[in-house]
Amino acid sequence: MQLYDGGRAPNPRRVRMFLAEKGIDIPKVPVDLAKMEQAGDAFKALNPLQRVPVLVLDDGTPIAESMAICRYFEALHPEPNLFGRDPKEIALIEMWIRRVELNFYSPVSTVFRHLHPAMAEREVPQIPAWGEANKSKALAFLALLDFELGKRKFVAGDRFTVADIVAAITTDFMRVAKLEVPADMKNIHRWFNEISARPAFAA
Amino acid sequence: MQLYDGGRAPNPRRVRMFLAEKGIDIPKVPVDLAKMEQAGDAFKALNPLQRVPVLVLDDGTPIAESMAICRYFEALHPEPNLFGRDPKEIALIEMWIRRVELNFYSPVSTVFRHLHPAMAEREVPQIPAWGEANKSKALAFLALLDFELGKRKFVAGDRFTVADIVAAITTDFMRVAKLEVPADMKNIHRWFNEISARPAFAA
């Protein structure tokens, strides 16, 4: 089994943090995104959509998509549980993963892709008006999450789950998109300080 | 338990088709999207993000996000299995759900939201150039899926799963976005004819 990895990009980081929380160590193959290695024929044979990370199983099957890779390892190594233990918790964690991805990760990523000069050749057409429009979407969701984190300790409930991984790595990715968590969102700051202090966050 | 439902919109349809495939019947509360009922205070108390569907559990907990609701019922009623039986199948199904959502549902939805006159007051700012750019993204993914469906019967493998539900309802949603499956994508047509002939597709 090998994990085709991609440095500091958010999706590979999700998987590395997840594996570190589980205590799983597997061989990694670096994919150099700056050199566009993900667009080369060798990588496209693993993932025609040209995105990292990709897990290649021992039988050669490639598994793309960060959450699919995490679910593979959750099924293989159920403890510590990060995707939920009963129907209600499973549903709440999936709800928060998707809320974070659709309303926070996607807007932050859009701000980066449509406004950052480094993306001009990759995001074609780059539409600055669309990038700008996503700044307020990202901050509106963050305000909702700040409210929720005033009621409980973690994103999806009273314990750390994969929803915290997805949300914390997106929060960290805001810097790259030149966005900031407003100073008055005290619950976000409290929670992010806790999650980013976990050893797995540096994985 | 009650399902706050939303007519022909794609996300409520996913859940209704999933429940019909499982043979589960639960009480439904219609939410009139044309009258913007989802933006009213009563509905916002269930989902501040103002989106259908929402499942309200017997203890009052609201579960939003179509895939979270489906996973709730999969955990409660494991058969017929639609999310995978072993680590590899679980991962492949999640990979295809996400590929379809990110590279097909999201572009088709963007074409609709940014180009359809009916959405001018809801998608603000409506950016026609962004809508146009997403037409080729949707069709590029459909070409990949057509290739894949030449190798196997269903989206994620050799049996019907929730990945087929998400992909088939998106394919049907293309009409609303004024997009068409090209005639030469014979595998997509073969597969869509099969999935749309299942009784649950009309749910």
Boltz contact constraints between the chains, C-beta under 6 A:
constraints:
  - contact:
      token1: [A, 48]
      token2: [B, 144]
      max_distance: 6.0
  - contact:
      token1: [A, 63]
      token2: [B, 91]
      max_distance: 6.0
  - contact:
      token1: [A, 63]
      token2: [B, 95]
      max_distance: 6.0
  - contact:
      token1: [A, 64]
      token2: [B, 95]
      max_distance: 6.0
  - contact:
      token1: [A, 65]
      token2: [B, 95]
      max_distance: 6.0
  - contact:
      token1: [A, 65]
      token2: [B, 98]
      max_distance: 6.0
  - contact:
      token1: [A, 68]
      token2: [B, 91]
      max_distance: 6.0
  - contact:
      token1: [A, 68]
      token2: [B, 94]
      max_distance: 6.0
  - contact:
      token1: [A, 68]
      token2: [B, 95]
      max_distance: 6.0
  - contact:
      token1: [A, 71]
      token2: [B, 90]
      max_distance: 6.0
  - contact:
      token1: [A, 71]
      token2: [B, 91]
      max_distance: 6.0
  - contact:
      token1: [A, 71]
      token2: [B, 94]
      max_distance: 6.0
  - contact:
      token1: [A, 72]
      token2: [B, 87]
      max_distance: 6.0
  - contact:
      token1: [A, 72]
      token2: [B, 91]
      max_distance: 6.0
  - contact:
      token1: [A, 75]
      token2: [B, 87]
      max_distance: 6.0
  - contact:
      token1: [A, 75]
      token2: [B, 90]
      max_distance: 6.0
  - contact:
      token1: [A, 76]
      token2: [B, 87]
      max_distance: 6.0
  - contact:
      token1: [A, 87]
      token2: [B, 72]
      max_distance: 6.0
  - contact:
      token1: [A, 87]
      token2: [B, 75]
      max_distance: 6.0
  - contact:
      token1: [A, 87]
      token2: [B, 76]
      max_distance: 6.0
  - contact:
      token1: [A, 90]
      token2: [B, 71]
      max_distance: 6.0
  - contact:
      token1: [A, 90]
      token2: [B, 75]
      max_distance: 6.0
  - contact:
      token1: [A, 91]
      token2: [B, 63]
      max_distance: 6.0
  - contact:
      token1: [A, 91]
      token2: [B, 68]
      max_distance: 6.0
  - contact:
      token1: [A, 91]
      token2: [B, 71]
      max_distance: 6.0
  - contact:
      token1: [A, 91]
      token2: [B, 72]
      max_distance: 6.0
  - contact:
      token1: [A, 94]
      token2: [B, 68]
      max_distance: 6.0
  - contact:
      token1: [A, 94]
      token2: [B, 71]
      max_distance: 6.0
  - contact:
      token1: [A, 95]
      token2: [B, 63]
      max_distance: 6.0
  - contact:
      token1: [A, 95]
      token2: [B, 64]
      max_distance: 6.0
  - contact:
      token1: [A, 95]
      token2: [B, 65]
      max_distance: 6.0
  - contact:
      token1: [A, 95]
      token2: [B, 68]
      max_distance: 6.0
  - contact:
      token1: [A, 98]
      token2: [B, 65]
      max_distance: 6.0
  - contact:
      token1: [A, 125]
      token2: [B, 133]
      max_distance: 6.0
  - contact:
      token1: [A, 127]
      token2: [B, 129]
      max_distance: 6.0
  - contact:
      token1: [A, 127]
      token2: [B, 130]
      max_distance: 6.0
  - contact:
      token1: [A, 129]
      token2: [B, 127]
      max_distance: 6.0
  - contact:
      token1: [A, 130]
      token2: [B, 127]
      max_distance: 6.0
  - contact:
      token1: [A, 130]
      token2: [B, 130]
      max_distance: 6.0
  - contact:
      token1: [A, 133]
      token2: [B, 125]
      max_distance: 6.0
  - contact:
      token1: [A, 144]
      token2: [B, 48]
      max_distance: 6.0
